[in-house]
Amino acid sequence: MNWLTQIAKTLLQGLLDLSPNCKTAVRLQSAALERKLPFRRWLGLRLHVLLCKWCRRYGQQIRLIRHTAQTHPDKWVKTVPQQLSPAARQRIQAKLRSNQE
Ligand SMILES: [Zn+2]
């Protein structure tokens, strides 16, 4: 029975070695949205996300942002030009000048 436990431990350690750290998992999740990951990377990432709730949550968030951007491109393409009113410009200039003195 001892040999069976040893095989299980070795197998488990092998699977855990595939799992990247959180920093790498974040990068891989972003990359996975753009391209297919090699199987070993994909499997390691799946294992990591299975065990790490923070990276799992990050993955859900970036997929939601991507989905929203793709389904509503008109909402984010048309941006309102940001312009200050002349009064606001004068207030800022006056404040900057008073800080320089
Ligand atoms: Zn993580």
Backbone and ligand atoms as CSV (ligand in chain L), in Angstrom:
chain,resi,resn,atom,element,x,y,z
A,1,MET,N,N,0.819,-1.202,0.000
A,1,MET,CA,C,0.000,0.000,0.000
A,1,MET,C,C,0.855,1.255,0.000
A,2,ASN,N,N,2.058,1.123,0.565
A,2,ASN,CA,C,2.964,2.257,0.619
A,2,ASN,C,C,3.345,2.731,-0.783
A,3,TRP,N,N,3.552,1.810,-1.728
A,3,TRP,CA,C,3.920,2.186,-3.090
A,3,TRP,C,C,2.780,2.929,-3.786
A,4,LEU,N,N,1.535,2.561,-3.449
A,4,LEU,CA,C,0.386,3.241,-4.048
A,4,LEU,C,C,0.302,4.684,-3.560
A,5,THR,N,N,0.557,4.881,-2.284
A,5,THR,CA,C,0.571,6.231,-1.728
A,5,THR,C,C,1.672,7.063,-2.371
A,6,GLN,N,N,2.827,6.443,-2.571
A,6,GLN,CA,C,3.950,7.150,-3.196
A,6,GLN,C,C,3.615,7.556,-4.630
A,7,ILE,N,N,2.970,6.674,-5.369
A,7,ILE,CA,C,2.574,6.994,-6.747
A,7,ILE,C,C,1.569,8.143,-6.746
A,8,ALA,N,N,0.604,8.098,-5.827
A,8,ALA,CA,C,-0.398,9.166,-5.741
A,8,ALA,C,C,0.258,10.499,-5.398
A,9,LYS,N,N,1.215,10.472,-4.464
A,9,LYS,CA,C,1.916,11.709,-4.091
A,9,LYS,C,C,2.706,12.265,-5.268
A,10,THR,N,N,3.385,11.388,-5.986
A,10,THR,CA,C,4.167,11.818,-7.148
A,10,THR,C,C,3.263,12.405,-8.222
A,11,LEU,N,N,2.165,11.756,-8.473
A,11,LEU,CA,C,1.213,12.240,-9.473
A,11,LEU,C,C,0.646,13.598,-9.068
A,12,LEU,N,N,0.283,13.734,-7.810
A,12,LEU,CA,C,-0.263,15.005,-7.320
A,12,LEU,C,C,0.788,16.110,-7.409
A,13,GLN,N,N,2.013,15.795,-7.029
A,13,GLN,CA,C,3.081,16.797,-7.107
A,13,GLN,C,C,3.324,17.210,-8.562
A,14,GLY,N,N,3.243,16.268,-9.471
A,14,GLY,CA,C,3.400,16.570,-10.890
A,14,GLY,C,C,2.327,17.513,-11.388
A,15,LEU,N,N,1.103,17.288,-10.948
A,15,LEU,CA,C,0.004,18.169,-11.343
A,15,LEU,C,C,0.179,19.565,-10.746
A,16,LEU,N,N,0.604,19.623,-9.487
A,16,LEU,CA,C,0.799,20.922,-8.846
A,16,LEU,C,C,1.960,21.686,-9.478
A,17,ASP,N,N,2.975,20.961,-9.957
A,17,ASP,CA,C,4.088,21.622,-10.632
A,17,ASP,C,C,3.647,22.276,-11.931
A,18,LEU,N,N,2.600,21.773,-12.543
A,18,LEU,CA,C,2.070,22.377,-13.764
A,18,LEU,C,C,1.415,23.724,-13.480
A,19,SER,N,N,0.893,23.881,-12.278
A,19,SER,CA,C,0.140,25.083,-11.934
A,19,SER,C,C,1.073,26.279,-11.786
A,20,PRO,N,N,0.789,27.363,-12.511
A,20,PRO,CA,C,1.633,28.554,-12.409
A,20,PRO,C,C,1.318,29.337,-11.140
A,21,ASN,N,N,2.157,30.334,-10.831
A,21,ASN,CA,C,1.825,31.216,-9.710
A,21,ASN,C,C,0.753,32.219,-10.165
A,22,CYS,N,N,0.253,33.022,-9.234
A,22,CYS,CA,C,-0.855,33.922,-9.552
A,22,CYS,C,C,-0.477,34.940,-10.636
A,23,LYS,N,N,0.722,35.477,-10.553
A,23,LYS,CA,C,1.140,36.485,-11.533
A,23,LYS,C,C,1.133,35.898,-12.946
A,24,THR,N,N,1.641,34.696,-13.074
A,24,THR,CA,C,1.657,34.041,-14.377
A,24,THR,C,C,0.252,33.644,-14.800
A,25,ALA,N,N,-0.556,33.214,-13.831
A,25,ALA,CA,C,-1.926,32.808,-14.157
A,25,ALA,C,C,-2.731,33.983,-14.716
A,26,VAL,N,N,-2.513,35.170,-14.162
A,26,VAL,CA,C,-3.209,36.360,-14.672
A,26,VAL,C,C,-2.801,36.618,-16.117
A,27,ARG,N,N,-1.491,36.550,-16.372
A,27,ARG,CA,C,-0.995,36.786,-17.733
A,27,ARG,C,C,-1.545,35.731,-18.695
A,28,LEU,N,N,-1.572,34.486,-18.254
A,28,LEU,CA,C,-2.057,33.411,-19.123
A,28,LEU,C,C,-3.553,33.545,-19.404
A,29,GLN,N,N,-4.313,34.001,-18.422
A,29,GLN,CA,C,-5.751,34.178,-18.654
A,29,GLN,C,C,-6.007,35.249,-19.699
A,30,SER,N,N,-5.221,36.317,-19.645
A,30,SER,CA,C,-5.367,37.364,-20.662
A,30,SER,C,C,-4.948,36.825,-22.025
A,31,ALA,N,N,-3.857,36.078,-22.060
A,31,ALA,CA,C,-3.374,35.519,-23.329
A,31,ALA,C,C,-4.375,34.516,-23.900
A,32,ALA,N,N,-5.037,33.777,-23.020
A,32,ALA,CA,C,-5.991,32.754,-23.471
A,32,ALA,C,C,-7.198,33.371,-24.164
A,33,LEU,N,N,-7.461,34.640,-23.892
A,33,LEU,CA,C,-8.566,35.307,-24.587
A,33,LEU,C,C,-8.203,35.586,-26.041
A,34,GLU,N,N,-6.904,35.706,-26.314
A,34,GLU,CA,C,-6.445,36.062,-27.658
A,34,GLU,C,C,-6.041,34.858,-28.503
A,35,ARG,N,N,-5.528,33.837,-27.847
A,35,ARG,CA,C,-5.019,32.683,-28.595
A,35,ARG,C,C,-5.165,31.411,-27.752
A,36,LYS,N,N,-5.080,30.284,-28.445
A,36,LYS,CA,C,-5.158,28.996,-27.777
A,36,LYS,C,C,-3.819,28.711,-27.105
A,37,LEU,N,N,-3.861,28.336,-25.833
A,37,LEU,CA,C,-2.636,28.034,-25.101
A,37,LEU,C,C,-2.178,26.611,-25.409
A,38,PRO,N,N,-0.875,26.369,-25.332
A,38,PRO,CA,C,-0.405,24.979,-25.443
A,38,PRO,C,C,-1.048,24.133,-24.332
A,39,PHE,N,N,-1.231,22.857,-24.602
A,39,PHE,CA,C,-1.984,22.001,-23.683
A,39,PHE,C,C,-1.436,22.034,-22.264
A,40,ARG,N,N,-0.102,21.957,-22.126
A,40,ARG,CA,C,0.510,21.939,-20.786
A,40,ARG,C,C,0.198,23.237,-20.032
A,41,ARG,N,N,0.288,24.373,-20.722
A,41,ARG,CA,C,-0.031,25.669,-20.101
A,41,ARG,C,C,-1.507,25.740,-19.748
A,42,TRP,N,N,-2.341,25.283,-20.669
A,42,TRP,CA,C,-3.780,25.313,-20.449
A,42,TRP,C,C,-4.166,24.461,-19.233
A,43,LEU,N,N,-3.585,23.268,-19.148
A,43,LEU,CA,C,-3.888,22.383,-18.030
A,43,LEU,C,C,-3.423,22.990,-16.707
A,44,GLY,N,N,-2.215,23.558,-16.702
A,44,GLY,CA,C,-1.712,24.204,-15.494
A,44,GLY,C,C,-2.593,25.367,-15.061
A,45,LEU,N,N,-3.021,26.140,-16.034
A,45,LEU,CA,C,-3.899,27.272,-15.729
A,45,LEU,C,C,-5.237,26.785,-15.178
A,46,ARG,N,N,-5.790,25.736,-15.766
A,46,ARG,CA,C,-7.069,25.175,-15.270
A,46,ARG,C,C,-6.909,24.722,-13.825
A,47,LEU,N,N,-5.809,24.061,-13.528
A,47,LEU,CA,C,-5.560,23.602,-12.154
A,47,LEU,C,C,-5.460,24.783,-11.195
A,48,HIS,N,N,-4.711,25.807,-11.629
A,48,HIS,CA,C,-4.532,26.967,-10.760
A,48,HIS,C,C,-5.876,27.655,-10.487
A,49,VAL,N,N,-6.647,27.861,-11.530
A,49,VAL,CA,C,-7.940,28.543,-11.379
A,49,VAL,C,C,-8.893,27.713,-10.525
A,50,LEU,N,N,-8.763,26.411,-10.618
A,50,LEU,CA,C,-9.592,25.526,-9.789
A,50,LEU,C,C,-9.292,25.727,-8.307
A,51,LEU,N,N,-8.017,25.991,-7.989
A,51,LEU,CA,C,-7.592,26.097,-6.593
A,51,LEU,C,C,-7.565,27.531,-6.060
A,52,CYS,N,N,-7.489,28.533,-6.933
A,52,CYS,CA,C,-7.288,29.919,-6.501
A,52,CYS,C,C,-8.518,30.765,-6.830
A,53,LYS,N,N,-9.230,31.185,-5.808
A,53,LYS,CA,C,-10.460,31.939,-6.061
A,53,LYS,C,C,-10.182,33.326,-6.617
A,54,TRP,N,N,-9.015,33.903,-6.298
A,54,TRP,CA,C,-8.709,35.253,-6.799
A,54,TRP,C,C,-8.483,35.244,-8.301
A,55,CYS,N,N,-7.759,34.269,-8.769
A,55,CYS,CA,C,-7.522,34.176,-10.207
A,55,CYS,C,C,-8.795,33.749,-10.937
A,56,ARG,N,N,-9.597,32.918,-10.290
A,56,ARG,CA,C,-10.875,32.533,-10.888
A,56,ARG,C,C,-11.749,33.773,-11.055
A,57,ARG,N,N,-11.781,34.617,-10.038
A,57,ARG,CA,C,-12.569,35.848,-10.094
A,57,ARG,C,C,-12.018,36.804,-11.160
A,58,TYR,N,N,-10.692,36.900,-11.226
A,58,TYR,CA,C,-10.086,37.747,-12.246
A,58,TYR,C,C,-10.495,37.281,-13.647
A,59,GLY,N,N,-10.466,35.985,-13.865
A,59,GLY,CA,C,-10.858,35.428,-15.160
A,59,GLY,C,C,-12.304,35.755,-15.503
A,60,GLN,N,N,-13.178,35.648,-14.517
A,60,GLN,CA,C,-14.585,35.986,-14.750
A,60,GLN,C,C,-14.726,37.456,-15.128
A,61,GLN,N,N,-13.961,38.309,-14.457
A,61,GLN,CA,C,-14.061,39.750,-14.719
A,61,GLN,C,C,-13.556,40.110,-16.115
A,62,ILE,N,N,-12.419,39.555,-16.520
A,62,ILE,CA,C,-11.912,39.931,-17.846
A,62,ILE,C,C,-12.781,39.348,-18.957
A,63,ARG,N,N,-13.392,38.197,-18.711
A,63,ARG,CA,C,-14.302,37.651,-19.724
A,63,ARG,C,C,-15.556,38.515,-19.815
A,64,LEU,N,N,-16.040,39.014,-18.671
A,64,LEU,CA,C,-17.211,39.885,-18.688
A,64,LEU,C,C,-16.899,41.194,-19.423
A,65,ILE,N,N,-15.732,41.778,-19.139
A,65,ILE,CA,C,-15.345,43.021,-19.812
A,65,ILE,C,C,-15.228,42.791,-21.316
A,66,ARG,N,N,-14.619,41.688,-21.696
A,66,ARG,CA,C,-14.473,41.381,-23.119
A,66,ARG,C,C,-15.835,41.190,-23.778
A,67,HIS,N,N,-16.704,40.429,-23.128
A,67,HIS,CA,C,-18.039,40.181,-23.670
A,67,HIS,C,C,-18.809,41.496,-23.818
A,68,THR,N,N,-18.748,42.335,-22.795
A,68,THR,CA,C,-19.465,43.609,-22.836
A,68,THR,C,C,-18.926,44.493,-23.955
A,69,ALA,N,N,-17.617,44.554,-24.091
A,69,ALA,CA,C,-17.021,45.381,-25.139
A,69,ALA,C,C,-17.391,44.867,-26.530
A,70,GLN,N,N,-17.507,43.557,-26.676
A,70,GLN,CA,C,-17.834,42.992,-27.982
A,70,GLN,C,C,-19.318,43.119,-28.315
A,71,THR,N,N,-20.169,43.060,-27.305
A,71,THR,CA,C,-21.598,43.123,-27.580
A,71,THR,C,C,-22.125,44.552,-27.645
A,72,HIS,N,N,-21.383,45.493,-27.099
A,72,HIS,CA,C,-21.803,46.895,-27.130
A,72,HIS,C,C,-20.669,47.797,-27.602
A,73,PRO,N,N,-20.146,47.562,-28.811
A,73,PRO,CA,C,-18.998,48.369,-29.252
A,73,PRO,C,C,-19.367,49.837,-29.439
A,74,ASP,N,N,-20.639,50.121,-29.734
A,74,ASP,CA,C,-21.053,51.512,-29.925
A,74,ASP,C,C,-20.973,52.324,-28.638
A,75,LYS,N,N,-21.050,51.634,-27.489
A,75,LYS,CA,C,-21.031,52.344,-26.208
A,75,LYS,C,C,-19.650,52.888,-25.867
A,76,TRP,N,N,-18.612,52.185,-26.279
A,76,TRP,CA,C,-17.280,52.615,-25.872
A,76,TRP,C,C,-16.481,53.252,-26.993
A,77,VAL,N,N,-16.937,53.096,-28.235
A,77,VAL,CA,C,-16.212,53.722,-29.345
A,77,VAL,C,C,-16.490,55.218,-29.374
A,78,LYS,N,N,-17.752,55.581,-29.158
A,78,LYS,CA,C,-18.105,56.992,-29.178
A,78,LYS,C,C,-17.821,57.602,-27.814
A,79,THR,N,N,-16.746,58.296,-27.728
A,79,THR,CA,C,-16.420,58.942,-26.464
A,79,THR,C,C,-16.758,60.414,-26.551
A,80,VAL,N,N,-17.145,60.923,-25.460
A,80,VAL,CA,C,-17.467,62.341,-25.401
A,80,VAL,C,C,-16.167,63.105,-25.224
A,81,PRO,N,N,-15.911,64.086,-26.095
A,81,PRO,CA,C,-14.670,64.843,-25.926
A,81,PRO,C,C,-14.660,65.565,-24.586
A,82,GLN,N,N,-13.550,65.463,-23.907
A,82,GLN,CA,C,-13.421,66.097,-22.603
A,82,GLN,C,C,-12.835,67.495,-22.784
A,83,GLN,N,N,-13.648,68.459,-22.524
A,83,GLN,CA,C,-13.177,69.833,-22.653
A,83,GLN,C,C,-13.573,70.601,-21.400
A,84,LEU,N,N,-12.675,71.417,-20.987
A,84,LEU,CA,C,-12.957,72.260,-19.828
A,84,LEU,C,C,-13.664,73.523,-20.284
A,85,SER,N,N,-14.517,73.993,-19.458
A,85,SER,CA,C,-15.167,75.274,-19.754
A,85,SER,C,C,-14.131,76.376,-19.552
A,86,PRO,N,N,-14.328,77.522,-20.213
A,86,PRO,CA,C,-13.377,78.638,-20.031
A,86,PRO,C,C,-13.253,79.045,-18.557
A,87,ALA,N,N,-14.356,79.014,-17.826
A,87,ALA,CA,C,-14.292,79.379,-16.403
A,87,ALA,C,C,-13.429,78.400,-15.615
A,88,ALA,N,N,-13.562,77.126,-15.932
A,88,ALA,CA,C,-12.763,76.113,-15.238
A,88,ALA,C,C,-11.288,76.275,-15.583
A,89,ARG,N,N,-10.989,76.576,-16.837
A,89,ARG,CA,C,-9.593,76.823,-17.230
A,89,ARG,C,C,-8.999,77.986,-16.434
A,90,GLN,N,N,-9.759,79.049,-16.309
A,90,GLN,CA,C,-9.259,80.221,-15.592
A,90,GLN,C,C,-9.022,79.900,-14.112
A,91,ARG,N,N,-9.932,79.113,-13.512
A,91,ARG,CA,C,-9.766,78.736,-12.107
A,91,ARG,C,C,-8.492,77.893,-11.910
A,92,ILE,N,N,-8.273,76.965,-12.836
A,92,ILE,CA,C,-7.091,76.103,-12.730
A,92,ILE,C,C,-5.818,76.910,-12.932
A,93,GLN,N,N,-5.834,77.801,-13.933
A,93,GLN,CA,C,-4.649,78.630,-14.184
A,93,GLN,C,C,-4.351,79.519,-12.982
A,94,ALA,N,N,-5.402,80.090,-12.405
A,94,ALA,CA,C,-5.203,80.961,-11.233
A,94,ALA,C,C,-4.631,80.157,-10.067
A,95,LYS,N,N,-5.145,78.950,-9.879
A,95,LYS,CA,C,-4.652,78.111,-8.787
A,95,LYS,C,C,-3.198,77.703,-9.001
A,96,LEU,N,N,-2.861,77.349,-10.239
A,96,LEU,CA,C,-1.471,76.985,-10.545
A,96,LEU,C,C,-0.539,78.166,-10.318
A,97,ARG,N,N,-0.970,79.344,-10.748
A,97,ARG,CA,C,-0.135,80.539,-10.556
A,97,ARG,C,C,0.058,80.849,-9.065
A,98,SER,N,N,-1.018,80.698,-8.300
A,98,SER,CA,C,-0.892,81.006,-6.871
A,98,SER,C,C,0.020,79.995,-6.168
A,99,ASN,N,N,0.059,78.756,-6.661
A,99,ASN,CA,C,0.964,77.757,-6.059
A,99,ASN,C,C,2.416,78.009,-6.438
A,100,GLN,N,N,2.656,78.648,-7.595
A,100,GLN,CA,C,4.020,78.915,-8.024
A,100,GLN,C,C,4.639,80.078,-7.244
A,101,GLU,N,N,3.813,80.958,-6.750
A,101,GLU,CA,C,4.343,82.143,-6.051
A,101,GLU,C,C,4.707,81.842,-4.624
L,1,ZN,ZN,ZN,-3.995,32.650,-8.255
